[in-house]
Amino acid sequence: MVSGSEAIKAFGKIGYLWDHQKGSHVILRHARVPYRRLTVPNHKTLAKGTLRALIREAGLSVEEFSGLL
């Protein structure tokens, strides 16, 4: 299981920066064009479907994301 903070750190390694937070959700924005946004729930464990959707939105495969952890 992956926590929200672990996912945020992993996405940071590929250029996603902390933009702002609304409640328990952290909004990350990519540093370069097209400035994609990811909304990561900052929970103790992320649901499998939520994590898989975030990985897909970031343009990564599950294996690539696992390498970032």
Secondary structure, 3 states (H helix, E strand, C coil): CCCHHHHHHHHHCCCEEEEEEECCEEEEEECCCCCCEEEEECCCCCCHHHHHHHHHHCCCCHHHHHHHC
